[in-house]
Amino acid sequence: MAYSIWDRNQNNIQIGPGTLVWMVEDQKEIFRGHVFDREIDSDVQELKFVAFDVMIYLTKSKGTYNFTNITPEEITKTICKDAGVFCGDVGVSGYKINLLAKQKTFYEIIMMAFTKVWHFNGGRYNFMPYMNKDVLGIMNMGVAVDSFIIDPYVNLGNTNYSDSIGSMINKVNVYKPNGEYIGTAWQRDWVKSYGILQNVYERADDDKDPLTTAESMLHGVDETISVNVLGNSKCITGWGVKVNIPYIYSLNNKTMCIDADTHTWEVATGKHTMDLNLNFQTKMKLVEVDKQ
C-alpha cells in the first residue's frame, strides 16, 4: 500500500502485526487473516505486509495429548478449542482411534488423527483442513470446482507438463516385526513397464489389514502440470479442477487436484490471473504417528 513519508495531507493506514485484514471480490469475502510481518520502505514510500489465515495458529502452536477411543472429529474439536479457533464442518469418519501425540503442532495432531483414518479406509478419502473465513473445516480433496474448465480456447495461458517415475513404488513386501514374511502388494503392469521399484512395510500392532496398507503405499507415474489461467477465486489448494488441453494427450477431459495456487490481481486493470500446480493423484498429506 502507498505510505507517504512527507505528504502530511495523506493519511497512512497503520497495518502491523496482529491486524485483522480481509479481501473482498465482487462484494464477497474471499480471504480473512492476521498480519504477521510488516515492512515500511521510505525509498518507494510503500507499506508491505504478509497476512495468514487462522490456520497459522494451528501450525505455530504445539501440544501433548493422549486420546483414547475417540473420533478424529472429536480430536479436531478439542484442538480447536485449545487453539482458540472456531471449528465448523469436520465430517463424520465413523472411526474411533487411540492417539498419543507428544510435542506436536496442533496441525500435525489433527493430521495424525485423519492419517489413521486414511489407512483404515484404504485411502478412499483424502482429508485436508481448510479455513472458511475464520472457521476450520475438513474437506475431501479433489472435488471439482463447479462450472469451471481449463481450456486453451477459453482461459489458458502458459502450460508446463512433466511426468516421472522417480518416486514410483510398484511392489511392497509386508513383514511381521520379527521379520517373518506376510505377503506382497504390487502393480504387475508397472513392474512390466518400468522394472521393480520395491519398498517394505512392517506390520503395525493395530493394523488388522496390512496388505491393504501396503497397497496404499504403491505409487505410480507422477504427472504434474503448472498452468497460468484467468482467475477464479474458488480454485485453491485441495480442490479439483477440470482440464481439457487437447495438445497434451493425457490432459483431455480430466479432473486434477490443485497442489498449489497463486492468485494475482492487477489493481490498475482489475485483471485476475492464477498460477496453479496440478496433479493427477489426489492424496492427502500423511502425518504418521511416531513409534513409541
DOROSE-53220 format. One record per residue (C-alpha): residue in one letter; chain; x, y, z. Coordinates in Angstrom, 2 decimals, decimal comma. Layout:
N
A A X Y Z
...
//
This chain:
292
M A 0,00 0,00 0,00
A A 1,08 3,60 -0,53
Y A 2,73 5,05 2,58
S A 3,62 8,72 2,28
I A 6,69 9,89 4,13
W A 6,45 13,66 3,55
D A 2,86 14,40 2,46
R A 1,08 15,26 5,72
N A -2,26 15,52 3,91
Q A -2,26 11,78 3,18
N A -3,33 9,51 5,99
N A -1,18 6,42 6,32
I A -3,14 3,36 7,34
Q A -1,36 1,54 10,15
I A -1,34 -2,16 9,32
G A 1,02 -4,03 11,62
P A 1,45 -7,45 13,21
G A -1,84 -8,71 14,63
T A -4,05 -6,52 12,41
L A -7,11 -8,33 11,05
V A -7,36 -7,93 7,27
W A -9,76 -9,33 4,74
M A -10,14 -9,30 0,97
V A -13,37 -8,79 -0,95
E A -14,06 -9,67 -4,57
D A -17,39 -8,65 -6,14
Q A -18,70 -7,82 -2,65
K A -17,87 -11,33 -1,42
E A -15,19 -12,02 1,17
I A -12,59 -14,47 -0,17
F A -9,86 -14,18 2,48
R A -9,58 -13,30 6,16
G A -6,39 -13,37 8,16
H A -4,00 -11,70 10,58
V A -0,85 -9,76 9,69
F A 2,39 -11,38 10,87
D A 5,04 -9,33 9,02
R A 5,26 -5,66 8,05
E A 7,85 -3,61 6,17
I A 7,86 0,15 5,53
D A 10,17 1,31 2,72
S A 10,76 5,07 2,68
D A 12,52 4,98 -0,69
V A 9,45 3,84 -2,63
Q A 7,01 5,03 0,08
E A 5,24 1,72 0,38
L A 3,98 -0,46 3,19
K A 4,16 -4,20 2,59
F A 2,56 -6,78 4,83
V A 2,05 -10,54 4,94
A A -1,15 -11,99 6,40
F A -2,02 -15,62 7,13
D A -5,41 -17,17 7,67
V A -6,23 -18,63 11,08
M A -4,64 -21,97 10,13
I A -1,32 -20,36 11,07
Y A -2,24 -20,68 14,75
L A -2,60 -24,43 14,35
T A 0,83 -24,72 12,70
K A 2,60 -22,41 15,19
S A 1,28 -23,89 18,47
K A 2,27 -27,25 19,98
G A 0,72 -29,62 22,49
T A 0,88 -33,10 24,01
Y A -2,21 -35,30 24,10
N A -3,15 -38,90 24,82
F A -6,51 -39,61 23,17
T A -8,27 -42,94 23,76
N A -11,24 -44,39 21,86
I A -12,20 -41,10 20,26
T A -13,08 -39,97 16,74
P A -10,77 -37,69 14,75
E A -13,62 -35,17 14,63
E A -13,69 -35,00 18,42
I A -9,91 -34,65 18,44
T A -10,18 -31,76 15,99
K A -12,81 -30,01 18,11
T A -10,62 -30,38 21,22
I A -7,59 -28,98 19,41
C A -9,59 -26,06 18,00
K A -10,91 -25,21 21,47
D A -7,38 -25,20 22,91
A A -6,11 -23,12 19,97
G A -8,94 -20,58 20,18
V A -10,08 -21,45 16,64
F A -13,71 -21,85 15,59
C A -14,49 -25,43 14,46
G A -17,02 -25,93 11,66
D A -17,90 -28,91 9,46
V A -15,26 -31,59 10,02
G A -17,31 -34,51 8,67
V A -18,12 -37,90 10,19
S A -15,43 -40,56 9,74
G A -17,13 -43,42 11,61
Y A -13,86 -44,47 13,28
K A -12,65 -44,29 16,88
I A -8,92 -44,26 17,42
N A -6,20 -44,06 20,06
L A -3,59 -41,36 19,55
L A -0,56 -40,37 21,59
A A 1,00 -37,14 20,33
K A 3,98 -35,62 22,12
Q A 5,07 -32,04 21,47
K A 3,41 -31,88 18,06
T A 1,86 -28,85 16,41
F A -1,92 -28,67 16,58
Y A -1,99 -29,09 12,79
E A 0,16 -32,23 12,98
I A -2,08 -33,74 15,67
I A -5,19 -33,25 13,54
M A -3,44 -34,73 10,51
M A -2,11 -37,68 12,55
A A -5,71 -38,50 13,51
F A -7,00 -38,33 9,94
T A -3,95 -40,20 8,63
K A -5,02 -43,13 10,79
V A -8,49 -43,00 9,24
W A -6,91 -42,77 5,78
H A -5,15 -46,08 6,43
F A -8,28 -47,69 7,88
N A -10,43 -46,88 4,84
G A -7,73 -47,77 2,31
G A -7,14 -44,22 1,12
R A -10,72 -43,82 -0,06
Y A -10,95 -40,28 1,32
N A -8,20 -37,68 1,35
F A -8,66 -35,23 4,18
M A -7,41 -31,65 4,30
P A -8,06 -28,87 6,82
Y A -9,06 -25,52 5,33
M A -10,27 -22,16 6,57
N A -13,61 -20,62 5,61
K A -13,01 -17,08 6,85
D A -12,06 -17,89 10,48
V A -13,78 -21,29 10,76
L A -11,89 -24,58 10,37
G A -13,34 -27,30 8,16
I A -12,12 -30,68 6,90
M A -12,57 -31,28 3,19
N A -12,33 -34,34 0,96
M A -9,69 -33,30 -1,55
G A -10,14 -33,33 -5,31
V A -13,79 -32,30 -5,61
A A -14,01 -30,27 -8,83
V A -14,86 -26,58 -8,76
D A -18,33 -26,15 -10,26
S A -18,72 -24,77 -13,79
F A -15,02 -24,19 -14,40
I A -12,87 -25,82 -17,06
I A -9,28 -25,01 -18,02
D A -9,29 -24,76 -21,80
P A -6,74 -23,12 -24,17
Y A -9,58 -21,71 -26,27
V A -11,18 -20,01 -23,26
N A -8,86 -19,09 -20,39
L A -5,49 -20,87 -20,55
G A -2,17 -19,08 -20,94
N A 1,13 -20,92 -20,45
T A 1,33 -24,66 -19,76
N A 4,21 -26,72 -18,38
Y A 3,82 -30,51 -18,21
S A 6,12 -33,22 -16,82
D A 5,97 -36,91 -15,93
S A 8,39 -39,00 -13,88
I A 8,84 -42,44 -12,29
G A 11,43 -41,14 -9,82
S A 9,11 -41,79 -6,85
M A 7,44 -44,93 -8,18
I A 6,79 -47,87 -5,85
N A 5,30 -50,83 -7,69
K A 5,98 -53,60 -5,18
V A 5,68 -53,69 -1,37
N A 6,70 -56,70 0,73
V A 4,95 -57,00 4,10
Y A 6,64 -58,44 7,21
K A 5,89 -59,01 10,86
P A 8,08 -57,14 13,39
N A 10,16 -60,32 13,79
G A 10,97 -60,33 10,07
E A 8,50 -63,08 9,07
Y A 7,17 -62,56 5,55
I A 3,38 -61,97 5,29
G A 2,70 -61,15 1,63
T A 3,21 -58,73 -1,24
A A 1,19 -55,91 -2,74
W A 2,19 -54,92 -6,24
Q A 1,17 -53,47 -9,56
R A 2,22 -56,01 -12,17
D A 1,66 -53,72 -15,16
W A 4,00 -51,13 -13,68
V A 6,63 -53,78 -12,95
K A 6,41 -55,00 -16,53
S A 6,73 -51,50 -17,98
Y A 9,28 -49,93 -15,63
G A 11,05 -52,72 -13,71
I A 10,87 -53,50 -10,00
L A 10,84 -50,49 -7,66
Q A 10,23 -52,04 -4,25
N A 9,52 -50,91 -0,70
V A 8,80 -52,83 2,53
Y A 6,16 -52,47 5,23
E A 6,49 -53,75 8,78
R A 3,07 -54,53 10,15
A A 1,96 -52,25 12,99
D A 0,35 -53,87 16,03
D A -3,03 -52,23 15,37
D A -3,06 -52,85 11,62
K A -5,68 -55,53 11,00
D A -5,22 -55,49 7,23
P A -1,53 -54,89 6,46
L A -1,82 -55,81 2,77
T A -4,38 -53,03 2,29
T A -1,94 -50,63 3,94
A A 0,81 -51,92 1,66
E A -1,39 -51,35 -1,38
S A -1,83 -47,73 -0,31
M A 1,98 -47,38 -0,44
L A 2,07 -48,20 -4,16
H A 2,90 -45,11 -6,16
G A 2,66 -44,75 -9,92
V A 3,89 -42,26 -12,51
D A 3,98 -38,69 -11,22
E A 2,34 -36,44 -13,77
T A 2,34 -32,76 -12,85
I A 1,23 -29,70 -14,71
S A 1,53 -25,99 -14,00
V A -0,74 -23,56 -15,80
N A -1,38 -19,84 -15,94
V A -5,11 -19,21 -16,23
L A -7,61 -16,40 -15,96
G A -8,52 -16,24 -12,29
N A -11,27 -17,95 -10,35
S A -11,14 -17,37 -6,58
K A -12,66 -20,81 -5,92
C A -9,58 -22,52 -7,37
I A -7,46 -23,04 -4,27
T A -5,27 -25,84 -2,98
G A -7,09 -29,08 -2,25
W A -9,95 -28,59 -4,70
G A -10,14 -30,28 -8,07
V A -10,36 -28,65 -11,47
K A -11,49 -29,96 -14,84
V A -8,86 -29,78 -17,58
N A -9,27 -30,03 -21,34
I A -5,92 -29,41 -23,07
P A -6,01 -31,27 -26,41
Y A -2,33 -30,77 -27,33
I A -1,27 -32,94 -24,33
Y A -2,91 -36,33 -24,80
S A -3,28 -37,22 -21,11
L A -4,96 -33,88 -20,33
N A -8,11 -34,37 -22,39
N A -11,25 -34,18 -20,25
K A -9,52 -34,91 -16,95
T A -10,06 -33,78 -13,36
M A -6,89 -32,89 -11,49
C A -6,16 -31,84 -7,92
I A -4,78 -28,38 -7,16
D A -1,47 -28,83 -5,30
A A -0,64 -25,13 -5,03
D A -2,17 -21,85 -6,13
T A -1,02 -18,26 -6,54
H A -3,60 -15,60 -7,41
T A -2,65 -12,15 -8,72
W A -4,90 -9,13 -9,09
E A -3,71 -6,15 -11,14
V A -5,13 -3,17 -9,30
A A -4,98 -0,82 -12,29
T A -6,85 -3,10 -14,69
G A -8,75 -5,40 -12,35
K A -7,32 -8,41 -14,20
H A -7,20 -11,59 -12,11
T A -4,88 -14,42 -13,10
M A -3,70 -17,52 -11,26
D A -0,82 -19,97 -11,41
L A -1,89 -23,50 -10,48
N A 0,17 -26,61 -9,85
L A -2,00 -29,61 -10,72
N A -1,64 -33,31 -10,02
F A -3,48 -36,40 -11,28
Q A -3,03 -38,05 -7,87
T A -5,33 -36,77 -5,15
K A -3,58 -37,69 -1,93
M A -3,61 -36,04 1,45
K A -0,52 -35,04 3,39
L A 0,10 -38,06 5,61
V A 1,46 -37,41 9,11
E A 2,27 -40,74 10,70
V A 2,25 -41,43 14,43
D A 5,70 -41,79 15,97
K A 6,55 -45,32 17,06
Q A 6,67 -45,42 20,84
//
